[in-house]
């Protein structure tokens, strides 16, 4: 994909993640920074549409990213970023807690990440007995995608079967960096959603998986950055303290 197409696709995905509103060519032109004529923007959008990166939910509406677009964004356009100062202060509190009271790692980890990301976040351990903590269902259900009752029921079914979900993510995740699974890359039960996961090893809890689940419109860049930062920072802090 050329730089011009990438620039427009990057803008469209970030704008759609923030606002959940299909994007028109006029919206792109008004945003500025492209130095392209409206006709050129329309042509680029048409090309992206034909290549499977955009879809039009209604005839008269703008366009929205497809699963393929999110995958391209994750693989080529986003980056792991350090949390902003305000977010870092919250996450640093978790790191200090882990140093002194590691038994609270599970609960605090999932609770803080779910609040900061606005996603359902779970953390699971498979040492001897399955141990699981998860938070954020209310936050996820406040997203506009879940005005669709069928989608809400499907997501609820996932939450009712978290052990299976966690084991599936564990098998497909890495300890090197977070992984993103988008739409059909998930199990059939989760094909309408997005997920960011990361596996890690802990002396007390054994092999673990942390995962954030939400609509496909989730902020993959923020979720991968936060999970990467917290997992690595917390484990380093705990190991230094012990």
LUMZA-954463 format. One record per residue (C-alpha): residue number from 0; residue in three letters; x, y, z. Coordinates in nm, 2 decimals. Example, Ala and Ser with C-alpha at 12.3 -4.5 7.8 and 13.67 -1.06 7.14 Angstrom:
% LUMZA-954463
   resi   resn       px       py       pz
      0    ala     1.23    -0.45     0.78
      1    ser     1.37    -0.11     0.71
This chain:
% LUMZA-954463
   resi   resn       px       py       pz
      0    unk     0.00     0.00     0.00
      1    unk     0.13     0.35    -0.09
      2    unk     0.20     0.62     0.17
      3    unk    -0.11     0.82     0.06
      4    unk    -0.34     0.52     0.10
      5    unk    -0.18     0.43     0.43
      6    unk    -0.22     0.79     0.56
      7    unk    -0.59     0.80     0.48
      8    unk    -0.66     0.45     0.61
      9    unk    -0.47     0.53     0.93
     10    unk    -0.68     0.85     0.98
     11    unk    -1.01     0.66     0.91
     12    unk    -0.93     0.38     1.16
     13    unk    -0.83     0.61     1.44
     14    unk    -1.13     0.84     1.37
     15    unk    -1.37     0.54     1.37
     16    unk    -1.22     0.40     1.69
     17    unk    -1.29     0.73     1.86
     18    unk    -1.63     0.81     1.72
     19    unk    -1.79     0.49     1.59
     20    unk    -1.93     0.69     1.30
     21    unk    -1.87     0.59     0.93
     22    unk    -1.63     0.84     0.76
     23    unk    -1.71     1.04     0.45
     24    unk    -1.46     1.19     0.21
     25    unk    -1.57     1.53     0.33
     26    unk    -1.48     1.44     0.69
     27    unk    -1.13     1.35     0.57
     28    unk    -1.09     1.67     0.37
     29    unk    -1.21     1.88     0.66
     30    unk    -0.97     1.71     0.90
     31    unk    -0.68     1.87     0.71
     32    unk    -0.32     1.75     0.68
     33    unk    -0.38     1.56     0.36
     34    unk    -0.32     1.83     0.09
     35    unk    -0.54     1.63    -0.15
     36    unk    -0.83     1.73    -0.35
     37    unk    -1.18     1.59    -0.26
     38    unk    -1.17     1.40    -0.59
     39    unk    -0.84     1.23    -0.50
     40    unk    -0.97     1.14    -0.15
     41    unk    -1.28     0.98    -0.30
     42    unk    -1.06     0.79    -0.55
     43    unk    -0.84     0.66    -0.27
     44    unk    -1.14     0.56    -0.06
     45    unk    -1.29     0.38    -0.36
     46    unk    -0.96     0.19    -0.42
     47    unk    -0.95     0.09    -0.05
     48    unk    -1.31    -0.02    -0.07
     49    unk    -1.23    -0.24    -0.38
     50    unk    -0.93    -0.39    -0.21
     51    unk    -1.14    -0.49     0.09
     52    unk    -1.02    -0.24     0.35
     53    unk    -1.34    -0.04     0.37
     54    unk    -1.71    -0.12     0.37
     55    unk    -2.02     0.09     0.35
     56    unk    -2.29    -0.01     0.60
     57    unk    -2.56     0.19     0.42
     58    unk    -2.59     0.33     0.07
     59    unk    -2.59     0.69     0.18
     60    unk    -2.34     0.66     0.46
     61    unk    -1.97     0.70     0.48
     62    unk    -1.73     0.40     0.51
     63    unk    -1.59     0.20     0.80
     64    unk    -1.29    -0.02     0.83
     65    unk    -1.31    -0.40     0.77
     66    unk    -1.14    -0.68     0.96
     67    unk    -0.87    -0.66     0.69
     68    unk    -0.82    -0.29     0.76
     69    unk    -0.77    -0.35     1.13
     70    unk    -0.52    -0.63     1.06
     71    unk    -0.32    -0.40     0.83
     72    unk    -0.33    -0.13     1.10
     73    unk    -0.20    -0.36     1.37
     74    unk     0.07    -0.51     1.14
     75    unk     0.19    -0.19     0.97
     76    unk     0.05     0.14     1.11
     77    unk     0.04     0.13     1.49
     78    unk     0.33     0.11     1.74
     79    unk     0.38     0.01     2.10
     80    unk     0.38     0.34     2.29
     81    unk     0.47     0.43     2.65
     82    unk     0.15     0.53     2.84
     83    unk     0.09     0.90     2.88
     84    unk     0.19     1.07     3.21
     85    unk    -0.16     1.05     3.37
     86    unk    -0.20     0.68     3.26
     87    unk     0.15     0.60     3.38
     88    unk     0.07     0.73     3.73
     89    unk    -0.22     0.48     3.75
     90    unk    -0.01     0.19     3.62
     91    unk     0.28     0.28     3.85
     92    unk     0.04     0.23     4.14
     93    unk    -0.02    -0.12     4.02
     94    unk     0.35    -0.19     3.99
     95    unk     0.40    -0.08     4.36
     96    unk     0.11    -0.30     4.47
     97    unk     0.26    -0.60     4.29
     98    unk     0.60    -0.54     4.47
     99    unk     0.45    -0.57     4.81
    100    unk     0.13    -0.77     4.78
    101    unk     0.17    -1.00     4.48
    102    unk    -0.14    -1.20     4.57
    103    unk    -0.34    -0.90     4.45
    104    unk    -0.18    -0.91     4.11
    105    unk    -0.47    -1.09     3.95
    106    unk    -0.75    -0.87     4.08
    107    unk    -0.57    -0.54     4.05
    108    unk    -0.43    -0.61     3.70
    109    unk    -0.76    -0.70     3.54
    110    unk    -0.95    -0.42     3.72
    111    unk    -0.71    -0.14     3.64
    112    unk    -0.66    -0.25     3.28
    113    unk    -1.03    -0.28     3.21
    114    unk    -1.09     0.07     3.35
    115    unk    -0.81     0.23     3.16
    116    unk    -0.89     0.05     2.83
    117    unk    -1.27     0.05     2.85
    118    unk    -1.26    -0.32     2.76
    119    unk    -1.34    -0.65     2.94
    120    unk    -1.01    -0.77     3.07
    121    unk    -0.93    -1.11     3.21
    122    unk    -0.62    -1.27     3.36
    123    unk    -0.60    -1.64     3.40
    124    unk    -0.35    -1.89     3.56
    125    unk    -0.32    -2.26     3.48
    126    unk    -0.09    -2.37     3.76
    127    unk    -0.24    -2.67     3.93
    128    unk    -0.59    -2.52     3.94
    129    unk    -0.75    -2.27     3.70
    130    unk    -0.76    -1.93     3.85
    131    unk    -0.94    -1.64     3.68
    132    unk    -1.03    -1.27     3.74
    133    unk    -1.22    -1.05     3.50
    134    unk    -1.37    -0.70     3.50
    135    unk    -1.52    -0.45     3.26
    136    unk    -1.84    -0.60     3.13
    137    unk    -2.04    -0.28     3.21
    138    unk    -1.79    -0.06     3.03
    139    unk    -1.79    -0.28     2.72
    140    unk    -2.17    -0.29     2.70
    141    unk    -2.18     0.09     2.70
    142    unk    -2.02     0.09     2.35
    143    unk    -2.26     0.15     2.06
    144    unk    -2.20    -0.19     1.90
    145    unk    -2.39    -0.35     2.19
    146    unk    -2.71    -0.16     2.12
    147    unk    -2.75    -0.47     1.90
    148    unk    -2.91    -0.73     2.14
    149    unk    -2.77    -1.02     1.94
    150    unk    -2.42    -0.90     1.98
    151    unk    -2.47    -0.85     2.35
    152    unk    -2.59    -1.21     2.39
    153    unk    -2.29    -1.34     2.20
    154    unk    -2.05    -1.15     2.41
    155    unk    -2.22    -1.26     2.73
    156    unk    -2.19    -1.62     2.61
    157    unk    -1.81    -1.57     2.58
    158    unk    -1.79    -1.43     2.94
    159    unk    -1.99    -1.74     3.06
    160    unk    -1.72    -1.96     2.90
    161    unk    -1.40    -1.77     3.00
    162    unk    -1.20    -2.08     3.08
    163    unk    -1.23    -2.20     2.72
    164    unk    -1.16    -1.85     2.59
    165    unk    -0.85    -1.81     2.81
    166    unk    -0.71    -2.15     2.71
    167    unk    -0.76    -2.07     2.34
    168    unk    -0.58    -1.74     2.38
    169    unk    -0.30    -1.91     2.58
    170    unk    -0.23    -2.16     2.30
    171    unk    -0.20    -1.88     2.04
    172    unk    -0.02    -1.61     2.23
    173    unk     0.34    -1.51     2.28
    174    unk     0.55    -1.40     2.58
    175    unk     0.75    -1.17     2.35
    176    unk     0.48    -0.91     2.28
    177    unk     0.10    -0.88     2.28
    178    unk    -0.10    -1.04     2.00
    179    unk    -0.42    -0.90     1.84
    180    unk    -0.70    -1.12     1.71
    181    unk    -0.96    -0.96     1.49
    182    unk    -1.30    -1.09     1.40
    183    unk    -1.27    -1.42     1.21
    184    unk    -0.92    -1.47     1.36
    185    unk    -1.09    -1.56     1.68
    186    unk    -1.29    -1.87     1.76
    187    unk    -1.63    -1.89     1.59
    188    unk    -1.80    -1.78     1.91
    189    unk    -1.58    -1.46     1.91
    190    unk    -1.58    -1.38     1.54
    191    unk    -1.77    -1.05     1.59
    192    unk    -1.51    -0.91     1.84
    193    unk    -1.15    -0.81     1.88
    194    unk    -0.90    -0.92     2.14
    195    unk    -0.55    -0.83     2.26
    196    unk    -0.36    -1.10     2.45
    197    unk    -0.02    -1.17     2.61
    198    unk     0.12    -1.48     2.77
    199    unk     0.36    -1.46     3.06
    200    unk     0.52    -1.68     3.33
    201    unk     0.51    -1.60     3.70
    202    unk     0.69    -1.78     3.98
    203    unk     0.38    -1.79     4.20
    204    unk     0.10    -1.82     3.94
    205    unk     0.28    -2.02     3.67
    206    unk     0.18    -1.98     3.31
    207    unk    -0.07    -1.70     3.27
    208    unk    -0.26    -1.52     3.00
    209    unk    -0.40    -1.17     3.01
    210    unk    -0.65    -1.06     2.75
    211    unk    -0.87    -0.76     2.67
    212    unk    -1.20    -0.83     2.47
    213    unk    -1.43    -0.58     2.31
    214    unk    -1.58    -0.47     1.98
    215    unk    -1.37    -0.50     1.66
    216    unk    -1.35    -0.12     1.68
    217    unk    -1.14    -0.14     2.00
    218    unk    -0.82     0.06     2.03
    219    unk    -0.56    -0.20     1.94
    220    unk    -0.27     0.04     1.97
    221    unk    -0.36     0.14     2.33
    222    unk    -0.45    -0.21     2.44
    223    unk    -0.13    -0.36     2.31
    224    unk     0.08    -0.08     2.46
    225    unk    -0.08    -0.10     2.80
    226    unk    -0.07    -0.48     2.83
    227    unk     0.29    -0.49     2.71
    228    unk     0.39    -0.22     2.96
    229    unk     0.21    -0.36     3.26
    230    unk     0.31    -0.72     3.21
    231    unk     0.68    -0.65     3.16
    232    unk     0.70    -0.38     3.42
    233    unk     0.51    -0.57     3.69
    234    unk     0.70    -0.88     3.64
    235    unk     1.04    -0.70     3.65
    236    unk     0.93    -0.52     3.96
    237    unk     0.82    -0.83     4.14
    238    unk     1.13    -1.03     4.05
    239    unk     1.36    -0.74     4.17
    240    unk     1.16    -0.73     4.50
    241    unk     1.21    -1.11     4.55
